[in-house]
Amino acid sequence: MTRGNQREMDRAKAQKKAAAAKGKPKESAASLQARREQDAAILREKQKKKEEEKAAAGAAGKGK
């Protein structure tokens, strides 16, 4: 079985991807930590809101 020019196209694509990644600056440890803390805070807020909605729905169901 022959693959035609797929191998060459894959190589070109990989080179292009590597060149694009080469130009990107790596994220520093401080900014990475700050982003993680921000994401965690957002998740905590979402969980708190969900728990409040669940409690409100439970209270509404018991009142009937």
Residue pairs with C-beta under 8 A, 6 or more apart in sequence:
27 35
